[in-house]
Amino acid sequence: MSILSFLLGENKKTASLAKERLQLIIAHERSNHTPANYMPALQRELLAVISKYVKIAHEDIKVKLEQQDNLEVLEVKIEIPQA
């Protein structure tokens, strides 16, 4: 690790950065104590981001929020067509 990368921080991979952003969005929504009405917007945003890299249809992304015991589980399924 160079000193410059240590001071400025290393570039994170897109997937890990997206995961962190998604965790922040979910944490923010939970703090507002609102129901999962952000799901359609989340699905549209995921489609927009993934469409930059892979051609997919709206139906190829499924986002589901489930309650399991004392925690909520966000399930994201993305069907990516074979090249």
C-alpha distances in whole Angstrom, upper triangle without the diagonal:
4,7,8,7,7,10,11,10,9,12,14,16,20,21,19,20,23,24,23,25,28,27,28,31,32,32,33,36,37,37,40,42,43,44,41,43,39,39,41,38,35,37,37,34,32,35,34,30,30,33,31,29,32,36,37,40,41,42,39,37,39,38,39,39,41,42,41,42,41,38,37,36,35,35,34,35,34,36,35,37,37,36
4,5,5,6,9,10,10,10,13,15,18,21,23,21,21,25,26,24,26,29,29,29,32,34,33,35,38,38,38,41,43,44,45,43,44,41,41,42,40,37,38,38,35,34,36,35,31,32,34,31,30,34,37,39,42,42,44,41,39,41,40,41,41,43,44,44,45,43,40,40,38,37,38,36,38,37,39,37,39,39,37
4,6,5,6,9,10,11,14,17,20,23,25,23,22,26,27,25,27,30,29,29,32,34,33,34,37,38,38,40,43,44,45,43,44,41,41,43,40,37,39,39,36,35,37,36,32,33,36,33,32,36,39,40,43,44,46,43,41,42,41,42,42,44,45,44,46,43,41,40,39,38,39,37,39,38,41,39,41,41,40
4,5,5,6,8,9,12,15,18,21,23,21,20,24,25,23,25,28,28,27,30,33,32,32,36,37,36,39,41,42,44,41,42,39,39,40,38,35,37,37,33,32,35,33,29,31,33,30,30,33,37,38,41,41,43,41,39,40,39,41,41,43,44,44,45,43,40,39,38,37,38,36,38,37,39,37,40,39,38
4,6,5,5,5,8,11,14,17,20,18,17,21,22,20,22,25,25,24,27,30,29,30,33,34,34,36,39,40,41,38,39,36,36,37,35,32,34,34,30,29,32,30,27,28,30,27,27,30,34,35,38,38,40,37,35,37,36,38,37,39,40,40,42,40,37,36,35,33,34,32,34,33,35,34,36,36,35
4,6,5,7,11,13,16,19,21,18,18,22,22,20,22,25,24,24,27,29,28,29,32,33,33,35,38,39,40,38,39,36,37,38,35,33,35,35,31,31,33,32,28,30,32,30,29,33,36,37,40,40,42,39,37,38,36,38,37,39,40,40,41,39,36,35,34,33,34,33,35,34,37,35,38,38,38
4,6,9,12,14,18,20,22,20,19,22,23,21,22,26,25,24,27,29,28,29,32,33,32,35,37,39,40,38,39,36,37,38,35,33,35,35,31,31,34,32,29,31,33,30,30,34,37,38,41,40,43,40,38,39,37,39,38,40,41,41,42,40,37,36,35,34,35,34,36,36,38,37,40,40,40
4,7,9,12,15,17,20,18,16,20,21,19,20,23,23,22,25,27,26,27,30,31,31,33,36,36,38,36,37,33,34,35,32,30,32,32,28,28,31,29,25,27,30,27,27,30,34,35,37,37,39,37,35,36,34,36,36,38,39,40,41,39,35,35,34,32,33,32,34,33,36,34,37,37,37
4,7,9,12,15,17,14,13,17,18,16,17,20,20,20,22,25,24,25,28,29,29,31,34,35,36,34,35,31,32,33,30,28,30,30,26,26,28,27,24,25,28,25,25,28,32,33,35,35,37,34,32,33,32,33,33,35,36,36,38,35,32,32,30,29,30,29,31,30,33,32,34,35,34
4,6,9,12,14,12,12,15,16,15,17,20,20,20,23,25,25,26,28,30,30,32,34,35,36,34,35,31,31,32,30,27,29,29,25,24,27,25,22,23,26,23,22,26,29,30,33,33,35,32,30,32,30,32,32,34,36,36,37,35,32,31,30,28,29,27,29,28,30,29,31,32,31
4,7,9,12,10,9,13,14,14,15,18,19,19,21,23,24,24,27,29,29,31,33,34,34,32,32,29,29,30,27,24,26,26,22,21,23,22,18,19,22,19,19,22,25,27,29,30,32,29,27,29,28,30,30,33,34,35,36,35,31,30,28,26,27,25,26,25,27,26,28,29,28
4,6,8,7,6,10,11,10,12,15,16,16,18,20,21,22,24,26,27,29,31,31,31,29,29,26,26,27,25,22,23,23,20,18,21,20,16,17,20,18,17,20,24,24,27,27,29,26,24,26,24,26,27,29,31,31,33,31,28,27,25,23,23,21,23,22,24,23,26,26,26
4,6,6,6,9,10,11,12,14,16,17,19,20,21,23,25,26,27,29,31,31,31,28,29,25,24,25,23,20,21,22,18,16,19,18,14,14,17,15,14,17,20,21,24,24,26,23,21,23,22,25,25,28,30,30,32,31,28,26,23,21,21,19,20,19,21,19,22,23,22
4,6,5,6,9,10,10,12,14,15,16,18,20,21,22,24,26,27,29,28,28,25,26,22,21,22,20,17,18,18,15,13,15,14,10,11,14,12,11,14,17,18,21,21,23,20,18,20,19,22,23,26,28,29,31,30,26,24,22,19,19,16,18,16,18,17,20,21,21
4,5,5,6,9,10,10,12,14,15,16,18,20,21,22,24,26,27,27,26,23,24,21,19,21,19,16,16,17,14,12,14,15,11,11,14,13,12,14,17,17,20,20,21,18,16,18,17,19,20,23,25,25,28,27,23,21,19,16,16,13,15,14,16,15,19,20,20
4,5,5,6,9,10,11,12,14,15,16,18,20,21,23,25,26,26,26,23,24,21,20,22,20,17,18,19,16,14,17,17,14,14,18,17,16,18,21,21,23,23,24,21,19,20,18,20,20,23,24,24,27,26,22,20,18,16,16,15,17,16,19,19,22,23,24
4,5,5,6,9,10,11,12,14,15,17,18,20,21,23,25,25,25,22,23,20,19,21,19,16,17,18,14,13,16,16,12,14,17,16,16,18,21,21,23,22,24,22,19,20,19,21,21,23,25,26,28,27,23,21,19,17,18,16,18,18,21,20,23,25,25
4,5,5,6,9,10,10,12,14,15,16,18,20,21,23,22,22,19,20,17,16,17,15,12,13,14,11,9,13,13,9,11,14,14,14,16,18,18,20,19,21,18,15,17,15,17,18,21,23,24,26,25,21,19,17,14,15,13,15,14,18,17,21,23,23
4,5,5,6,9,10,11,12,14,15,16,18,20,21,21,21,18,20,16,16,18,16,13,14,16,13,11,15,15,12,13,17,17,17,18,21,20,21,20,21,19,16,16,14,16,16,18,20,21,23,22,18,16,14,12,12,11,14,14,18,18,22,24,25
4,5,5,6,9,10,11,12,14,15,17,19,20,21,21,19,20,17,17,19,17,14,16,18,15,14,17,17,15,16,19,19,19,21,24,23,24,23,24,22,19,19,17,18,17,20,21,22,24,22,18,17,15,14,15,15,17,18,21,22,25,27,28
4,5,5,6,9,10,11,12,14,15,17,19,19,19,17,18,14,15,17,14,11,14,15,12,11,15,15,12,15,18,17,18,20,22,21,23,21,23,21,18,18,16,17,17,20,21,23,25,23,19,17,16,14,15,14,17,18,21,21,25,27,28
4,5,5,6,9,10,11,12,14,16,17,17,16,14,15,12,12,14,12,9,11,13,11,10,14,14,12,14,17,18,18,20,21,20,21,19,20,19,15,15,12,14,13,16,18,19,22,20,16,14,13,10,12,11,14,15,19,20,23,26,27
4,5,5,6,9,10,11,12,14,16,16,16,14,16,13,14,16,15,12,14,17,14,13,17,18,16,17,21,21,22,23,25,23,24,22,23,22,18,17,14,15,13,15,16,18,19,17,14,12,11,10,12,13,16,18,21,23,26,29,30
4,5,5,6,9,10,11,13,15,15,16,15,16,13,14,17,15,12,16,17,14,15,18,18,17,19,22,22,23,25,26,25,26,24,25,24,20,20,17,17,16,18,19,20,22,19,16,14,14,13,16,16,19,20,24,25,29,31,32
4,5,5,6,9,10,11,13,13,13,11,12,9,11,13,11,9,13,14,12,12,16,16,15,17,20,21,22,23,25,23,23,21,22,22,18,17,14,15,14,16,18,20,22,19,16,14,14,12,14,14,18,19,23,24,28,30,31
4,5,5,6,9,10,11,11,11,9,11,9,10,13,12,10,13,15,14,14,17,18,17,19,22,23,24,25,26,24,24,21,22,22,18,16,13,13,11,13,14,16,18,16,12,10,10,9,12,13,17,19,22,24,28,30,32
4,5,5,6,9,10,11,13,12,14,12,14,17,16,13,17,19,17,17,21,22,20,22,25,26,27,28,29,28,28,25,26,25,21,20,16,16,13,15,15,17,18,15,12,11,12,12,15,16,20,22,26,27,31,34,35
4,5,5,7,9,10,12,12,13,11,13,16,14,13,17,18,16,17,21,21,20,23,25,26,27,29,30,28,28,25,26,26,22,21,18,17,15,17,18,20,21,18,15,14,15,14,18,18,22,24,27,29,32,35,37
4,5,5,7,7,8,8,9,8,11,14,12,11,15,17,16,17,20,20,20,22,25,26,27,28,29,27,26,23,24,24,21,19,15,15,13,15,15,18,19,17,14,12,14,13,16,17,21,22,26,28,31,34,36
4,5,5,7,8,9,11,11,13,16,15,14,17,20,19,19,22,23,23,25,27,29,30,31,32,29,29,26,26,26,22,20,17,15,12,14,13,15,16,13,11,10,12,12,16,18,21,24,27,29,33,36,38
4,5,8,11,12,14,13,16,19,18,17,20,22,21,22,25,26,25,27,30,31,32,33,34,32,32,28,29,29,26,24,20,19,16,17,16,19,19,16,14,13,16,16,20,21,25,27,31,33,36,39,41
4,5,9,11,12,12,15,17,16,16,20,21,20,22,25,25,25,27,30,31,32,33,34,32,31,28,29,29,25,24,20,19,16,18,17,20,21,18,16,15,17,17,21,22,26,27,31,33,36,40,41
4,7,9,11,12,14,17,17,17,20,22,22,23,26,27,27,29,31,32,34,34,35,32,31,28,28,29,25,23,19,18,15,16,15,18,18,15,14,13,16,16,20,21,25,27,31,33,37,40,42
4,7,7,9,12,14,14,15,17,19,19,21,23,24,25,27,29,30,32,32,33,30,29,25,26,27,23,21,17,16,13,15,15,18,19,17,15,13,16,15,19,20,23,25,29,31,35,38,40
4,6,8,10,12,13,14,16,18,19,19,22,23,24,25,27,29,31,31,31,28,26,23,23,24,21,18,15,13,10,12,12,16,17,16,14,12,14,13,16,18,21,23,26,29,32,36,38
4,5,6,9,10,10,12,14,15,16,18,20,21,22,24,26,27,27,27,24,23,19,19,20,17,14,11,10,8,10,11,15,17,16,14,11,12,10,13,14,17,19,23,25,28,32,34
4,5,7,8,9,11,13,14,15,17,19,20,21,23,25,27,27,26,23,22,18,19,20,17,15,12,11,11,13,15,19,21,20,18,14,15,13,15,16,18,20,23,26,28,32,34
4,6,5,6,9,10,11,12,14,15,17,18,20,22,24,24,24,21,20,16,17,18,15,14,11,11,11,14,16,19,22,20,18,14,15,12,14,14,17,18,21,23,26,30,31
4,5,5,6,9,10,10,12,14,15,16,18,20,22,21,21,18,17,13,14,15,12,10,7,8,8,12,15,18,21,20,17,13,13,10,11,11,13,15,18,20,23,27,29
4,5,5,6,9,10,11,12,14,15,16,19,21,20,19,17,15,11,12,14,11,10,8,10,12,15,18,21,24,24,21,17,16,13,14,12,14,15,17,19,22,26,27
4,5,5,6,9,10,11,12,14,15,17,19,19,19,17,15,12,14,15,12,12,10,13,14,17,20,23,26,25,22,18,18,14,15,13,16,16,19,20,23,26,28
4,5,5,6,9,10,11,12,14,16,18,18,18,16,15,12,14,14,10,10,8,11,12,15,18,21,24,23,19,16,15,11,12,10,13,13,16,18,21,24,26
4,5,5,6,9,10,11,12,15,16,15,15,13,11,8,10,10,7,7,6,10,12,16,19,21,25,24,21,17,15,12,11,9,10,10,13,15,18,21,23
4,5,5,6,9,10,10,13,15,15,14,12,11,8,11,11,9,10,10,13,16,19,22,25,28,28,24,21,19,15,15,12,13,12,15,16,18,22,23
4,5,5,6,9,10,11,14,14,14,13,13,11,14,13,11,12,11,15,16,20,23,25,28,27,24,21,19,15,15,13,14,13,16,16,19,22,23
4,5,5,6,8,10,12,12,13,11,11,10,12,11,8,10,10,13,15,19,22,24,27,26,23,19,17,13,13,10,11,9,12,13,16,19,20
4,6,5,6,9,10,10,10,8,8,7,10,9,7,10,11,15,17,21,24,26,30,29,26,22,20,16,15,11,11,9,11,11,14,17,18
4,6,5,7,10,10,10,10,10,9,13,12,11,14,14,18,20,24,27,29,32,32,28,25,23,19,18,15,15,13,14,14,16,19,19
4,5,6,8,9,11,11,12,12,15,13,12,15,15,18,20,24,27,28,32,31,27,24,22,18,17,14,14,12,14,13,16,18,18
4,5,6,6,8,8,10,11,13,11,10,13,14,18,20,23,26,28,31,31,27,24,21,18,16,13,12,9,11,10,12,15,15
4,5,5,5,6,8,10,13,11,11,15,16,20,22,26,29,31,34,34,30,27,24,21,19,15,15,11,12,10,12,14,14
4,6,8,10,12,13,16,15,14,18,19,23,25,28,31,33,36,36,32,29,26,23,22,18,17,14,15,13,14,16,15
4,7,9,13,15,17,14,14,18,19,23,25,28,32,33,36,36,32,29,26,23,21,17,17,13,13,11,12,13,12
4,6,10,12,14,11,12,16,18,22,24,27,31,32,36,36,32,29,26,22,20,16,15,11,10,7,8,10,9
4,7,10,12,10,12,16,18,22,25,28,31,33,37,37,33,30,27,23,21,17,15,12,11,8,8,10,10
4,7,8,6,8,12,15,18,22,25,28,30,34,34,31,27,24,21,18,15,12,9,8,7,7,11,12
4,5,5,8,11,14,17,21,24,27,29,33,34,30,27,24,20,18,15,13,10,9,9,10,13,15
4,5,6,9,11,14,18,21,25,27,30,31,28,24,22,18,16,13,12,10,10,11,13,16,18
4,6,7,10,13,17,20,23,25,29,30,27,23,21,18,15,12,10,9,9,11,12,16,18
4,7,10,13,17,19,23,25,28,29,26,23,20,16,14,10,8,6,5,7,9,13,15
4,7,10,13,16,20,22,25,26,23,19,16,13,10,7,6,5,7,9,12,15,18
4,7,10,13,17,18,22,23,20,16,14,10,8,6,5,6,9,12,15,18,21
4,7,10,14,16,19,20,17,13,11,7,6,5,7,9,12,15,18,21,24
4,6,10,12,16,17,14,10,8,6,5,7,9,12,14,18,21,24,27
4,7,10,13,13,10,7,6,5,6,9,12,15,18,21,24,27,30
4,6,10,11,8,6,5,6,8,11,14,17,20,23,26,29,32
4,6,7,6,5,6,9,11,15,17,21,23,27,30,32,35
4,6,6,6,7,10,12,16,18,22,24,27,31,33,36
4,6,8,10,14,16,19,22,25,28,31,34,37,40
4,7,10,13,16,20,23,26,29,32,35,38,40
4,7,10,13,16,19,23,26,29,32,34,37
4,7,10,13,16,20,23,26,29,32,34
4,6,10,13,16,19,22,26,28,31
4,7,10,13,16,19,23,25,28
4,7,10,13,16,19,22,25
4,7,10,13,16,19,21
4,7,10,13,16,18
4,6,10,12,15
4,6,9,12
4,7,9
4,6
4
